[in-house]
Amino acid sequence: MKQSIMNSNPSFDYGAFLTLETEMRRQIAIGDVTPSIFTFTFTEPGNYVFSDASNQQKIMIITVMGLGEECADPDRFV
């Protein structure tokens, strides 16, 4: 997984996401199409940027607010 320069936490541990990728590839290889759920709890505030491995133009940006911080407009989606 390639780290984006937009990430504000340079020490973020991508281990859980790499494990997810490995498991998804394993399932695809054996033809397993059973849906699965993946959850992750971000413990450090900051911006986390993820891209689709097959299309770098598809990105997901997650912003984790710190204590006392709040979104400028909590009802708006990016």
N, C-alpha and C positions, 0 to 999 in steps of 0.2 A: 504494500500500500504506500503510495507516494504522499508525503506530507506537503501540504500546501503552505505557501509563504503567508497566507492569510490567517493561519492558526496563530492564536496569541499565547498558547501554552506549548513551548518547544519541548517540554519533557513529558508530553502526553503519552501514555502507554496504549498503543494500538493493539496490544495482544489479544483482547477479546474480539476485536474486529477481524484480525488475521485468522483466529480460530473459526469464526463464523464463515469466512471465505473458504477455508479448507473444508469445513463440513458441507457447505453448499456445493462445492466442486465434487465432493465424494458422492453426494446424493444424485447429482446430475449424471455422474459416471455410471451409476448403477440403475439409472432410470427411475429413481424414487421421486415422485412428484407430490409427496405428502406435504401439506403446508406446515410451516413451523413458525414459531414466535421467537424473536430476539429482543431482549431488553438490555439497556445499559444505563447506569446512573453516573452522570458527570458530577464529580465532587469538587472540581475547581472552576471558578468563574472564568469566562473568556469566550472566544470565538473558536468554533471547531468546524472545519470545512472538509467535506467528504465528496469524492467524485466517483462516478460510475466507472468501473474498470473497463467496460467495453465502449464507453463514450465519455471522454473527458469534458465534453460540453455540458453534461448533466452533473450538477452539483447540488449538495445539500449543505446549508449553513445553519449551525446550531449556536445560539448565543445563550450562555449560562450567566445569569445575573448573580452578583455577589450579595451578601447581606446588606440590606438597606437600599439596594438599587432596584429600579423597576423600569420596565419598558416604557419608552416615550409614548406609545399608543398600544396598550395591551390587547386591543380588539382588532388590530391590523395584522394580516398575514403577509409575509414577503412573497 
